[in-house]
Amino acid sequence: MRRLRDRRRGAHAAGLCALAVCVGLTTAAPALPEEAVDRDVVLQTEGTTGAVACTWTTPARGSGWPAAALLSVAGPDDRDQTVGPHRLFATLAHGLARAGVASLRCDDPGVGESTGSWLEQGYDERASDALRRLAWIREQPGIDPERVGLIGNSEGAAAAPIAAVRSPEAVDFVVALAGPGVPARDAFARTLDAAMERLGLQEAARETMRGKLGELVQLMSLPPDDPATRDGVRAFLQSGGGQLLPPYRFVPRDLEGLTDFLLSPWYRSQFAYEPASVWPRVTAPTLALAGSKDTVLPPSQHLSALRSSLGDDATARQLEGLNHVFQEAETGAPGEYATLPGSFSPRALRLVAQFVLHGALPEASPPEACRLDWRDDRAVAVLETLRSAASKVGGNWLGHGPGDSYLVLEAGSAEDEEACLGLFLGGVALDYRVFPKPPRYYARLYGYYFADTSTTERGRELDRLGQQPDATANWLREWGVDAAVLLPVNPEGLPFELPPLLITQLAVHEAFHVDVQMPRWRHDRAGLWPTGDEQPDRAAVKECYAAQGAAEIFQEERDALVLAVQEGLGGRIDATCAAIDDFHSARERRYEALGDRVIRRHDGSDGSCVEAEATMELIEGVADWASWAYLHSKGLASTEQLLRRYRAIQAEAFYLTGAMQLQLAAILDGDGGLRATSTLARAEDGSLRTPGAQLRRAVAGACTPSSD
């Protein structure tokens, strides 16, 4: 694996005198993961910035971390790049910390606790400020000074290459997230043409607006302090030029305010920036990412141009389904950022982490000792199915899909029974290794790995569940893997062979546990999700379905659920609602037949089948729905395959009943499960919002009450 380039550090000494640091108290927000430590700091700088208020986030343990300064989008942003309920940069920083990367994120000038004015900071000054932050980072304990660089989003991805060109010895890597690839005049012209096309303007009106854009570009080339320039800007605005400005919250609406806005160093710097003249001079390893649904800087224009400008030591990728700030998006329009369910995409985050850790996004080849195992027809078929699943966009819970998770696959054994393992992310093999012993599996089908960093009792219990042999664990730590699912390509000891689709479904199911549910179990101090050790006696729960007097009724119950799903997928809502009524009726009769049957809770106290089934439907049914519904929605599993799964006989029937109830709630809500999944788990009064509760809510909103 190629490491980042070696650096001489003498060039940094001159920049240190520009910094004085005031360190605040360590903070720990409720959502802060156990693997990350936040520390508030204030940097005193020269130039237009003044005091810069920041948060320094590091991994909770270890040392020798690579580190990055995070540079935000245009406009006045706080350090977390907060959009509605989402703290996008906080999510990015904490995810990087889990992977073993430290980061510094700061309030923009004049925002939060930072002094100065962001309007007085053009791209050149932003680049200088970024270099000052890197100098501060290199003075911090635990940092690898040979791996310190910049991660910029949008405008931050314009300041980053300027800094890298100005001081190449200071910038070890650059990550450009949705960076501009063409000059502002060209970007504005395309945006204007698209807007006029949507509005259906006549050609004469279009020519008038294009003329106003040309006038604006000309004004931006004039000296800003010349009174004639100010008069020209004022005249431009009075003659309708203000229509060219986007309706962002930070754009003034009065004439003098708009005039100052257009003459500010920040606004003018957009027109002075020429990406094609900057990027070819960047010598640092570079990763450029863009979301396919970015409507601010569309990748068809900007990422395409960046590919032509980037040097040989660069990688550019478009990520399907993401917007300008790297959320899983619906339309990509800025107006929906705050209403989307997810924050910074795990898919993008892990690509960034791998690049920072290794200086590249590698695609490895199997070692000679295992080459034949990975070329076996079975292994090839499983890998092809997994890659196909990983290439699909979005998922069934906050956009989570199989491409977002680390998977460790075992293809077979090399000589002397050594284990052949491959580490995959997004369907791409990051690395292959041969180990003296196989990984630790459960029920011969899967295993877990967690970085051993939890400090809560709940977290320690789950870490024990995710322990692996030392050699395997050290390998995954080396790659910055915080959590992974381990799967044998061909499980041994089974009476049948699992087809590749079922291996893929199992991977998605367990990845959902690892990346969606278990982080809540480990870190949710409010206890709003039932933990793995809160499960009732699973063996006893089986008797809720199989006990005398209950088994026959349960068959009716399951048949009604399958019929409801079948009708719902066919768009026959009245028939769906009728079948759901039959399901609820059968379930109530079964519970009456079970009488006072006792199911032990996790703490040994007496519980009931009603309570136990609801808990297990929440813990396991959700993951089963998330995996099968994902495969079905992406066309990887047919409707018949989905229904065949739901018809299956399974002793632990809560997998299927929970999955089908969520499937039906998603159908009735008409939103792919967004409402049902976003309000699952425990309510503030301590009750569980289970799949069953979600179905009843959806039925109340979509079905006409029966005459009963």
C-alpha positions in Angstrom: 0.0 0.0 0.0 1.4 3.4 -1.0 1.8 5.7 1.9 1.4 9.5 1.6 4.5 11.3 0.4 7.4 12.0 2.8 7.6 15.7 4.0 10.2 18.1 5.2 8.7 20.0 8.2 11.0 23.0 8.3 8.5 25.1 6.3 6.0 25.0 9.1 8.0 26.8 11.7 7.3 30.2 10.2 3.5 29.7 10.5 3.5 28.8 14.2 4.1 32.4 15.4 0.7 33.3 13.9 -1.1 31.1 16.4 -1.9 31.2 20.1 -4.2 28.5 21.4 -6.7 28.8 24.2 -8.0 25.4 25.2 -11.5 25.0 26.7 -13.0 22.1 28.6 -13.6 18.7 27.1 -17.3 18.5 26.0 -19.3 15.4 25.4 -22.6 15.9 23.6 -25.3 13.3 24.1 -24.8 11.9 20.6 -21.0 11.7 21.0 -19.8 8.1 20.3 -17.6 6.4 22.9 -14.8 6.2 20.3 -14.4 10.0 19.9 -13.3 12.8 22.2 -14.4 16.4 21.5 -12.3 19.3 22.9 -13.3 23.0 22.3 -10.4 25.2 21.4 -10.0 28.9 20.3 -7.2 29.8 17.8 -6.0 33.4 17.9 -4.8 34.2 14.3 -3.4 37.1 12.3 -5.2 38.5 9.3 -8.9 39.1 8.9 -10.1 36.2 11.0 -9.2 37.0 14.6 -10.4 34.4 17.1 -11.5 31.1 15.6 -13.6 28.9 17.8 -13.2 25.2 16.9 -13.8 21.6 18.1 -10.8 19.2 18.1 -12.0 15.6 17.7 -9.7 12.7 18.3 -10.0 8.9 18.7 -10.5 7.9 22.3 -7.4 5.7 22.3 -4.0 5.2 20.6 -1.8 7.7 18.9 -0.1 8.3 15.6 -3.4 9.4 14.0 -3.6 11.2 10.7 -5.6 14.4 11.0 -7.5 16.9 8.9 -8.9 20.4 9.0 -12.5 20.4 7.8 -13.4 23.4 5.6 -17.1 24.2 5.3 -19.4 25.3 2.4 -20.2 28.8 1.4 -22.0 31.3 3.6 -21.9 31.7 7.4 -21.7 28.2 8.9 -21.1 26.9 12.4 -18.4 24.3 13.1 -20.8 21.4 12.8 -22.2 22.6 9.4 -25.6 22.4 11.0 -28.6 22.0 8.7 -31.9 21.7 10.6 -31.5 18.7 12.9 -28.3 17.5 11.2 -24.8 18.3 12.3 -23.1 17.2 9.2 -19.5 18.0 10.1 -19.9 16.6 13.6 -21.1 13.3 12.0 -18.1 13.3 9.7 -15.7 14.1 12.5 -17.0 11.4 14.9 -17.0 8.9 12.0 -13.4 9.7 11.2 -12.5 9.4 14.9 -14.0 5.9 15.0 -11.8 5.0 12.0 -8.7 6.5 13.7 -8.5 10.0 12.2 -8.5 13.2 14.2 -10.1 16.4 12.8 -10.5 20.1 13.5 -13.8 21.9 12.6 -14.4 25.6 13.2 -17.1 28.3 13.3 -16.8 30.6 10.3 -15.7 34.2 11.0 -18.6 36.0 12.7 -20.5 32.8 13.5 -20.8 31.3 16.9 -17.8 32.1 19.0 -15.6 33.2 16.1 -14.9 36.9 15.6 -14.5 38.8 12.3 -16.7 38.6 9.2 -17.0 35.7 6.7 -17.7 38.3 4.0 -14.3 39.7 4.5 -12.6 36.4 3.9 -12.0 35.5 0.3 -10.7 32.2 -1.0 -7.1 33.2 -0.6 -7.6 34.2 3.0 -9.6 31.0 3.6 -6.6 29.1 2.3 -4.2 31.0 4.6 -6.6 30.2 7.5 -6.5 26.5 6.6 -2.7 26.5 6.6 -2.7 28.1 10.1 -5.1 25.3 11.3 -2.8 22.6 9.9 0.1 24.2 11.8 -1.9 24.1 15.0 -2.8 20.4 14.4 0.8 19.4 14.0 1.5 20.7 17.5 -1.1 18.4 19.1 -0.1 15.2 20.9 -0.9 11.9 19.3 -0.7 13.2 15.7 1.3 11.7 12.9 2.8 14.9 11.4 3.4 13.1 8.1 -0.3 12.7 7.5 -2.1 16.0 8.0 -4.3 17.5 5.3 -7.5 19.2 4.3 -11.1 18.0 3.8 -13.3 20.7 2.2 -16.9 20.7 1.1 -18.0 23.0 -1.7 -16.3 26.3 -1.2 -14.0 24.6 1.3 -13.0 22.3 -1.6 -11.8 25.5 -3.5 -9.8 26.9 -0.6 -8.1 23.5 0.0 -6.2 23.2 -3.4 -5.2 26.9 -3.1 -3.6 26.1 0.2 -2.0 22.9 -1.2 -0.4 24.9 -4.0 0.7 27.7 -1.8 2.4 25.4 0.8 2.8 21.9 -0.7 5.0 20.8 2.2 2.1 21.6 4.6 -0.7 19.6 3.0 -0.2 15.9 2.9 -3.6 15.1 1.3 -6.7 16.9 -0.1 -10.3 15.6 0.0 -12.6 17.7 -2.2 -16.2 17.1 -1.4 -18.5 18.6 -4.1 -15.8 21.0 -5.2 -16.2 23.6 -8.0 -14.6 22.4 -11.2 -15.3 25.4 -13.5 -15.1 29.2 -13.0 -18.0 30.9 -11.3 -19.0 32.7 -14.6 -19.5 29.3 -16.3 -21.3 27.7 -13.4 -23.6 30.7 -13.1 -24.3 30.7 -16.8 -25.4 27.0 -16.6 -27.5 27.6 -13.5 -29.1 30.6 -15.2 -29.9 28.7 -18.4 -31.4 25.8 -16.4 -33.6 28.2 -14.3 -34.8 30.0 -17.5 -35.6 26.7 -19.1 -37.7 25.6 -16.1 -39.5 29.0 -16.1 -40.2 28.8 -19.9 -38.8 32.3 -20.6 -38.9 33.6 -24.2 -35.6 33.9 -26.0 -35.6 37.7 -25.8 -36.0 37.5 -22.0 -33.2 34.9 -21.8 -30.9 37.1 -23.8 -31.6 40.0 -21.4 -30.7 37.9 -18.4 -27.5 36.6 -20.0 -26.6 40.2 -20.6 -27.1 40.9 -17.0 -24.8 38.0 -16.1 -22.1 39.4 -18.4 -22.5 42.8 -16.7 -22.0 41.1 -13.3 -18.9 39.3 -14.4 -17.4 42.6 -15.8 -18.2 44.4 -12.5 -16.4 41.7 -10.5 -13.2 42.5 -12.5 -13.2 46.2 -11.5 -11.4 47.6 -8.4 -13.9 47.3 -5.5 -12.8 50.5 -3.7 -13.4 52.7 -6.8 -16.6 54.8 -6.3 -17.4 54.1 -10.0 -17.4 50.4 -9.3 -19.9 50.9 -6.4 -22.1 53.1 -8.6 -22.0 50.4 -11.3 -23.0 47.7 -8.9 -25.9 49.8 -7.6 -27.1 50.5 -11.1 -26.8 46.8 -12.0 -29.1 45.9 -9.0 -31.6 48.7 -9.7 -32.0 47.5 -13.3 -33.0 43.9 -12.3 -29.6 42.3 -11.7 -30.6 41.1 -8.2 -32.7 38.4 -9.9 -29.4 36.6 -10.5 -28.7 36.1 -6.9 -29.9 32.9 -5.1 -32.5 33.3 -2.4 -30.2 32.0 0.3 -30.8 33.2 3.9 -27.5 35.1 4.1 -28.2 37.2 0.9 -29.3 40.8 1.9 -32.5 42.2 0.4 -31.9 46.0 0.6 -30.0 47.9 -2.1 -27.1 49.0 0.1 -26.8 45.6 1.7 -26.7 43.9 -1.7 -24.2 46.4 -3.0 -21.8 45.6 0.0 -22.5 41.9 -0.5 -21.4 41.9 -4.2 -18.3 44.1 -3.4 -17.2 41.9 -0.5 -13.9 39.9 -0.7 -15.9 36.6 -0.3 -18.3 37.2 -3.2 -15.6 38.6 -5.6 -13.3 35.7 -4.9 -15.7 33.3 -6.5 -15.1 35.0 -9.8 -11.3 35.1 -9.4 -11.0 31.4 -8.7 -9.9 29.4 -11.8 -10.0 25.6 -10.9 -8.2 24.6 -14.1 -5.2 26.7 -13.2 -5.0 25.6 -9.6 -5.7 21.8 -9.5 -2.9 20.8 -12.0 -0.4 22.3 -9.5 -1.6 20.3 -6.5 1.0 17.6 -5.8 -0.7 16.1 -2.7 -2.7 12.9 -3.1 -6.3 14.0 -3.8 -9.7 12.4 -3.6 -12.6 14.2 -5.3 -16.1 13.0 -4.5 -19.5 14.3 -5.8 -23.1 13.3 -5.3 -25.1 12.4 -8.3 -28.0 14.5 -6.9 -26.0 17.6 -6.3 -28.0 20.5 -7.8 -25.7 23.2 -6.5 -22.6 22.1 -8.3 -23.8 19.4 -10.7 -21.2 16.6 -11.2 -21.9 16.5 -14.9 -20.3 19.9 -15.1 -18.0 20.2 -12.1 -16.7 16.6 -11.4 -16.3 16.1 -15.1 -14.1 19.2 -15.3 -12.2 18.2 -12.2 -11.3 14.9 -13.7 -9.5 16.8 -16.5 -7.7 19.1 -14.1 -6.6 16.7 -11.4 -3.1 15.3 -11.4 -2.1 11.6 -11.7 -2.0 11.2 -7.9 -5.8 11.8 -7.7 -9.0 9.8 -7.6 -12.4 11.1 -8.6 -15.7 9.3 -7.9 -19.4 10.1 -8.2 -21.6 8.7 -5.5 -25.1 7.8 -6.5 -28.0 9.3 -4.6 -26.1 11.9 -2.6 -26.6 15.7 -2.6 -24.3 18.7 -2.3 -23.7 18.1 1.5 -23.5 14.2 1.1 -26.8 13.2 2.4 -28.9 10.4 0.9 -31.3 12.7 -1.1 -34.7 12.7 -2.8 -34.3 15.5 -5.3 -31.0 17.1 -4.2 -32.5 20.5 -3.8 -31.1 22.6 -0.9 -34.6 23.1 0.5 -34.9 19.5 1.5 -31.6 19.2 3.4 -33.2 19.8 6.8 -36.1 17.4 6.2 -34.1 14.4 5.0 -33.8 11.6 7.6 -30.0 11.1 7.4 -26.9 13.1 8.1 -23.5 12.7 6.3 -23.6 9.5 4.4 -21.7 6.5 5.9 -20.8 5.5 2.4 -19.0 8.7 1.7 -17.5 8.8 5.2 -15.8 5.5 5.0 -14.4 6.3 1.6 -12.9 9.5 3.0 -11.6 7.6 6.0 -9.9 5.0 3.9 -8.3 7.6 1.7 -6.9 9.6 4.6 -5.6 6.4 6.3 -4.0 4.9 3.2 -3.5 7.7 0.7 -5.5 5.9 -1.9 -8.7 4.0 -2.5 -7.2 0.6 -3.2 -8.6 -2.4 -5.0 -6.6 -5.4 -3.9 -5.8 -8.7 -5.6 -5.8 -12.0 -3.7 -2.4 -13.4 -2.6 -1.1 -16.3 -4.5 -1.8 -18.8 -1.7 -5.5 -18.0 -1.9 -6.0 -17.1 -5.6 -7.7 -20.3 -6.5 -10.1 -20.1 -3.6 -11.2 -16.6 -4.7 -11.6 -17.8 -8.3 -13.8 -20.7 -7.3 -17.2 -20.5 -9.0 -19.0 -20.3 -5.7 -16.8 -17.4 -4.4 -17.1 -15.5 -7.8 -20.9 -15.9 -7.7 -21.2 -14.6 -4.1 -18.9 -11.6 -4.9 -20.8 -10.7 -8.0 -24.1 -10.7 -6.1 -22.6 -8.7 -3.2 -21.1 -6.2 -5.6 -24.4 -5.8 -7.4 -26.1 -5.1 -4.1 -23.4 -2.7 -2.9 -23.7 -0.7 -6.2 -27.4 0.1 -5.5 -28.3 3.4 -4.0 -30.1 4.0 -0.7 -31.6 1.6 1.8 -34.5 1.1 4.1 -33.3 3.0 7.1 -31.8 6.5 6.8 -30.4 5.4 3.4 -28.3 2.6 4.8 -27.4 -0.1 2.3 -24.9 -2.9 1.9 -22.4 -0.6 0.2 -22.0 1.4 3.4 -20.7 -1.5 5.5 -17.4 -3.3 5.9 -17.6 -7.0 5.1 -15.0 -9.6 5.8 -15.4 -12.7 3.6 -13.6 -16.0 3.9 -13.2 -17.8 0.6 -11.6 -21.0 1.9 -8.3 -22.2 3.3 -4.8 -21.9 1.9 -2.2 -24.6 2.5 -2.0 -26.0 6.1 -5.7 -24.9 6.7 -4.9 -21.2 6.9 -7.9 -18.8 6.5 -8.2 -16.7 3.3 -9.9 -13.4 4.2 -10.8 -10.4 2.1 -11.9 -7.0 3.4 -14.6 -5.3 1.3 -16.2 -1.9 1.3 -18.8 -0.9 -1.3 -18.2 -4.2 -3.2 -14.5 -3.3 -3.6 -11.7 -5.5 -2.1 -9.5 -3.2 0.1 -7.2 -6.0 1.1 -6.7 -9.7 1.3 -4.8 -11.6 4.0 -4.0 -15.2 5.0 -4.3 -16.0 8.7 -3.2 -19.1 10.8 -6.7 -19.5 12.2 -10.2 -18.8 10.9 -12.3 -15.9 12.3 -14.9 -16.5 15.0 -18.4 -17.2 13.6 -21.8 -17.7 15.2 -24.0 -20.6 14.0 -21.4 -21.2 11.2 -23.0 -18.4 9.2 -21.7 -15.0 10.4 -19.5 -13.2 13.0 -18.9 -9.6 14.2 -16.0 -7.4 14.7 -16.0 -4.3 16.9 -13.0 -2.1 17.7 -12.6 -2.6 21.4 -13.2 0.9 22.5 -16.4 1.0 24.5 -16.5 2.1 28.1 -20.1 1.5 29.0 -21.1 -1.9 30.4 -23.5 -2.3 27.5 -20.7 -1.5 25.0 -18.3 -3.9 26.7 -20.8 -6.7 26.4 -21.2 -6.1 22.7 -17.5 -5.8 22.2 -17.1 -9.3 23.6 -19.6 -10.4 21.1 -17.5 -8.8 18.4 -14.1 -10.1 19.5 -11.9 -11.8 16.9 -8.5 -13.6 17.0 -5.7 -11.1 17.6 -4.3 -11.3 14.1 -7.6 -10.7 12.4 -8.4 -7.8 14.9 -5.0 -6.2 14.4 -5.5 -6.3 10.6 -8.9 -4.6 10.8 -7.6 -2.0 13.2 -4.8 -1.3 10.7 -7.5 -0.5 8.1 -9.4 1.8 10.5 -12.4 -0.6 10.6 -14.7 0.3 13.5 -17.2 -2.5 12.9 -17.6 -5.3 10.4 -19.6 -8.4 9.5 -17.7 -11.6 8.8 -19.1 -14.2 6.5 -17.9 -17.5 5.0 -18.5 -17.7 1.3 -19.4 -21.4 1.7 -20.6 -22.1 5.2 -19.6 -25.6 6.3 -21.7 -28.1 8.2 -25.1 -27.1 6.7 -27.5 -29.7 5.3 -27.9 -27.5 2.2 -25.9 -24.9 0.2 -27.0 -21.3 0.6 -27.4 -19.6 -2.8 -25.5 -16.3 -3.3 -28.7 -14.3 -2.9 -29.2 -15.6 0.7 -25.5 -15.0 1.5 -26.1 -11.4 0.3 -29.3 -11.1 2.3 -27.5 -12.4 5.4 -24.8 -9.8 4.9 -27.3 -7.0 4.6 -29.2 -8.3 7.7 -26.2 -8.5 9.9 -24.7 -5.2 8.6 -27.9 -3.6 9.6 -27.5 -4.9 13.1 -23.9 -3.8 13.2 -24.2 -0.3 11.6 -27.7 0.8 12.5 -28.9 -1.1 15.6 -25.8 -1.9 17.6 -24.4 1.6 17.7 -27.7 2.6 19.4 -27.3 -0.3 21.8 -23.8 0.7 22.6 -24.1 4.5 22.9 -27.8 5.4 23.4 -27.6 6.7 27.0 -31.3 7.5 27.0 -32.1 3.8 26.5 -34.4 4.4 23.6 -33.6 1.1 22.0 -33.8 -2.4 23.6 -30.3 -3.8 23.8 -29.1 -7.2 22.7 -29.0 -8.3 26.4 -32.6 -7.2 26.9 -33.9 -10.1 24.9 -36.3 -12.5 26.5 -35.7 -16.3 26.6 -35.6 -16.9 22.8 -36.1 -20.7 23.2 -39.3 -20.1 25.2 -40.6 -17.5 22.7 -40.8 -20.3 20.1 -43.5 -22.0 22.2 -45.7 -18.9 21.7 -46.1 -20.1 18.1 -45.9 -23.9 18.6 -47.8 -24.5 21.8 -50.8 -26.8 21.8 -53.8 -24.7 20.7 -51.6 -21.9 19.3 -49.8 -23.6 16.3 -52.9 -23.9 14.1 -54.0 -20.4 14.8 -50.5 -19.1 14.1 -50.7 -20.7 10.6 -53.8 -18.6 9.9 -52.0 -15.6 11.3 -49.0 -16.0 9.1 -51.1 -16.8 6.0 -53.1 -13.6 6.5 -49.9 -11.6 6.8 -48.4 -13.1 3.6 -51.7 -12.4 1.8 -51.7 -8.8 3.0 -48.2 -8.3 1.7 -49.0 -9.9 -1.6 -52.1 -7.7 -2.0 -50.2 -4.6 -0.9 -47.4 -5.1 -3.4 -50.0 -5.4 -6.0 -51.5 -2.1 -5.1 -54.8 -3.6 -3.8 -55.2 -1.6 -0.6 -58.7 -2.6 0.3 -57.8 -6.3 0.1 -54.6 -5.5 2.0 -56.6 -3.9 4.8 -59.0 -6.8 5.0 -56.1 -9.3 5.3 -54.5 -7.2 8.0 -57.8 -7.4 9.9 -57.7 -11.2 9.6 -54.1 -11.2 10.9 -55.0 -9.1 13.9 -58.0 -11.2 14.6 -56.0 -14.5 14.4 -53.3 -13.0 16.6 -55.7 -12.0 19.3 -57.3 -15.5 19.3 -53.8 -17.1 19.6 -52.9 -15.0 22.6 -56.2 -16.0 24.2 -55.4 -19.6 23.6 -52.0 -19.2 25.2 -53.6 -17.9 28.4 -51.1 -17.0 31.1 -48.1 -18.6 29.5 -45.0 -17.1 31.1 -41.9 -16.0 29.1 -38.9 -15.0 31.2 -37.6 -11.5 30.6 -33.9 -10.8 30.3 -33.8 -10.0 34.1 -35.5 -13.3 35.1 -38.9 -11.7 35.8 -42.2 -13.0 34.4 -43.3 -11.7 31.0 -45.8 -12.7 28.4 -45.8 -13.9 24.8 -47.3 -10.5 23.7 -44.4 -8.6 25.2 -41.7 -11.1 24.2 -42.8 -11.3 20.5 -43.1 -7.5 20.2 -39.5 -7.1 21.6 -38.1 -9.8 19.2 -40.0 -8.4 16.2 -38.3 -5.1 16.9 -34.8 -6.5 17.4 -34.8 -9.2 14.6 -37.8 -8.4 12.4 -36.5 -5.0 11.6 -33.2 -6.3 10.3 -35.0 -9.0 8.3 -37.3 -6.4 6.7 -34.3 -4.1 6.0 -32.5 -6.8 4.1 -35.3 -8.4 2.1 -37.1 -5.1 1.4 -33.8 -3.7 0.2 -33.1 -6.6 -2.2 -36.6 -6.5 -3.5 -36.7 -2.7 -4.0 -33.4 -2.8 -5.9 -34.6 -5.6 -8.2 -32.2 -8.2 -6.8 -35.0 -10.3 -5.3 -38.2 -10.9 -7.2 -41.6 -10.4 -5.6 -42.0 -14.2 -5.7 -38.7 -14.7 -3.9 -39.8 -12.1 -1.2 -43.1 -13.9 -0.7 -41.4 -17.3 -0.6 -39.3 -16.0 2.2 -42.3 -14.7 4.1 -44.1 -18.0 3.7 -41.1 -20.0 5.1 -41.5 -22.1 8.2 -39.2 -20.7 10.9 -39.3 -21.7 14.6 -38.3 -18.1 15.5 -41.2 -16.7 13.6 -40.7 -13.1 15.0 -38.1 -12.6 12.1 -40.9 -12.9 9.6 -43.8 -11.5 11.4 -41.8 -8.4 12.3 -40.5 -8.0 8.8 -44.0 -8.4 7.2 -45.6 -5.9 9.6 -43.0 -3.3 8.7 -43.4 -4.1 5.0 -47.1 -3.4 5.3 -46.6 -0.2 7.3 -44.3 1.0 4.5 -46.9 0.1 1.8 -49.7 1.9 3.6 -47.6 4.9 4.4 -46.5 5.1 0.8 -43.0 6.3 1.7 -40.8 3.2 1.5 -40.8 2.8 5.3 -39.4 6.2 6.2 -42.1 7.0 8.8 -42.2 3.5 10.3 -38.5 3.2 10.8 -37.8 6.8 12.0 -40.3 6.3 14.9 -39.4 2.8 15.9 -37.9 1.9 19.3 -38.8 3.1 22.7 -41.1 6.1 23.4 -40.4 8.5 26.2 -42.9 6.8 28.4 -40.9 3.6 28.2 -43.2 1.7 25.8 -41.8 0.1 22.7 -42.8 1.5 19.3 -42.6 -2.0 17.6 -43.4 -3.2 14.1 -46.8 -4.2 15.4 -47.4 -0.7 16.8 -46.3 0.9 13.5 -48.7 -1.3 11.5 -51.6 -0.3 13.7 -50.7 3.3 13.2 -50.5 2.9 9.4 -53.8 1.0 9.3 -55.5 3.8 11.2 -54.3 6.3 8.6 -54.9 4.3 5.4 -57.7 1.7 6.0 -61.4 2.3 6.5 -62.5 0.9 9.8 -64.4 -2.5 9.5 -68.0 -2.7 10.3 -67.2 -4.9 13.2 
